[in-house]
Each structure stands twice: as structure tokens, then as C-alpha cells.
Amino acid sequence: MAPSDRREFLQGLVGAALLGTGCGKALQASTRSSASLAEDGLRRHAEARGLFYGAATGNRRLKEDKAFADTFVRECGLLVPESELKWQVLRPAADRFDFANSDWMVDFATQHGLLVRGHTLVWSQRLPAWLTENAGTANPEQGLINHIQTVMRRYAGKMHSWDVVNEALEPTDHLPNSLRKSLWLDKVGPDYIDLAFRTAAQADPKALLVYNENHLDYDVRPDEVKRQATLELLSRLRTAGSPVQALGIQAHLRSDENRFDPKKLRDFLAQVAKLGLKIIISELDVADASLPADITTRDQAVAAQYSAYLAAALDEPAVTGVITWGLSDRYTWLSEYRPRPDKLPVRPLPLDADLKHKPAWDAVAKAFDAAPKR
Ligand code: XIL
């Protein structure tokens, strides 16, 4: 489609979506035309419904790729440093913190009016060798507390939210309460999750404290078991008075996965909400590794997953925002982690590698436009 046709097509889509959600009158009455909305980034579509939209990325891409940085600021209302706040980057040695890259990201976000989400304080992966190889610290519990306090206090008041604990569950590890095998479980014991949330609440009382988890999305047995284990963990934490405030649902989707059941997802979200928790769709993308090579077919299948998933998720009022794990196919972890067997570049995100809108972008914008207002 030529750019001008494409623009008209988009305007039509956005206009139709707004009319379909009862915003038609407001749209006609306002001086703001559907054309300007189509030109706006996804953040505006989200914010119009009281939601937020953001993406994860790395500091080098923002520093070295001006076109990407400009697009990022136009599209996103929130930034997640993709690796800069992980132990492996922050902790070159047991007695040292290196905040150079994370400071740069927080400054970039502040300068451009973006919220920042911290990812992540406690995770079994991306740990430095000094920690994994010789347990690094004589007192791992104190080491964990010290890490959370030092990092959170540095950015206190500046963070929208923190993934305090990431991926603590793995039912196939067959441990009590479906806890995942990890250094933290091993060295601190099963209460490390509660300890992390209590420490976090004191270190930065303003940030929303999130438990972030993967594989919660499909109507398949492993995801069903993971959903149950997650509800049980959150419920135990709430009963114990642990200050967890939200669930982050990673939502790394697969476009070949046709066992998505919107009702199963909605029921799960409603149960999380009933525990008094907010919900963030925290790492959304759609892997296209097993789709045919044809770009139109692929892009439509990826967009269809975005549409179906977000229609179900945004229906739940406790869902406050959506974050994609990357913004443009130019930079995505899936190039490395879920490459295509035919070696063609992967296309999992809202913008293509030239920073142009794809059907996935239209799908996300329309899902926001159709979402009940918060
Ligand atoms: C990934 C990053 O995108 C990669 O660049 C990095 O090398 C490995 O981690 N779930 C998470 C994220 O919580 O931290 C992961 O990010 C993707 C899966």
C-alpha cells in the first residue's frame, strides 16, 4: 500500500473504531480530527482510555539510533530498561554497583516525559558470575536486602513500578508451592519473595510493587498449572500482609498457538483482581518463528494474536497498561531467542524494521480504542 493510501486506510480504521465505541460524537465535536489521532503514537490511544502504553529497550539503541529514539518517544508513555537494571549489569562485583547505564535510561525517560518501570530486582537469571559461582556473599539474605535497598533508593520517587520478583514459579521443577529452582530459593529459602516485597515497600513507598510471571496465557495444561500456582502465591502473599500490589503478565505470545481461550484469560484476570491487585501486561510480543515466510500472511497472523489477546485483557478493569518487549522489529530479543528456521528477520512487534506501522500496530491501537474507559 502506498503511504498516502495507507494513511487514509488507517484514518478509516481509527474512525470506525471510535464510532464503534460510542466516541463518534465527541470526535465530530472536537477540533481534533481522526487524521491527527492516526498520526499519534500508541500512547495517545492508551491514554485516551485511561491506560498507559510503553516498551522495553536498551540504552545503546536510544543513544545511537536517533530515528528510533524519536519514534520511541512519540509512541511510548513508559520506558522499561531491558537489561540495565539486572544484576549482571548493575553488579560488576560483590562490593560494587555500576549505575552508569541505568542512570542514563532514567534521565532519558525524565527528559522526555516518560514513566519508568524497573525490571527486575529478584530473578533467577542474569546474575553475575561472582554471585552464582561462589555464592558471592557470606550472607545472601543481607546481600539481597542490600541490593534492593541500594537500587530502589537511588531511583525512589522516579519509578512508576518495579518488578520486585520475576518468574519465581516453575511447576515442572516439582518443588513445594511450585517454586522455581533458583539461587534465591536455595540460599535465602522460600520466604525470599515476601522478604523482597517488604524490603521494597520501605525502600520506595511510591513505586507500584509488581510480581512478574511468564506462561500464563494459553488454554494448555502447563499454562493452566502456572495460572493456578500464581494465584496461590499471590493469595498467600496477600494473606501474610506482604505488600505486593500488582501482577505483571509477560505475555510472550506465539502466533502458531491457536489454543488461546479469551474466557480462560478473563477468568484468571478477574481472580487476580479479586485479590485486590492491579494487572500490567508487561512484556507483550508475538513470536512468528513458525509462520510462513510471506510477510502479509505473517503480519496478519501476528496482528490477530495482538487483537484477540488485548480484547480479552483490556476488558478487565484491573488492567492498567500494556508494555511491548521492544517497539520495532529492528531490535527484538526474539531475533536471538526465537529465530526463524528460514533465517528471515522476525516480525513480532508493532513497528517494522523501518519504524513503519504494521498490522500489529493497528491491532494494538484499535484494542486501546475499544477498551472500556478507566
Ligand atoms: C531478555 C532480554 O530481552 C534480552 O535482551 C536478554 O538478553 C535476556 O532477557 N522475560 C524477562 C525479560 O523477564 O527480562 C527477558 O528479557 C525476556 C523474558
Residues whose N, C-alpha, C, O or C-beta is under 5 A from the ligand:
A	BS01	XIL	E82 W333
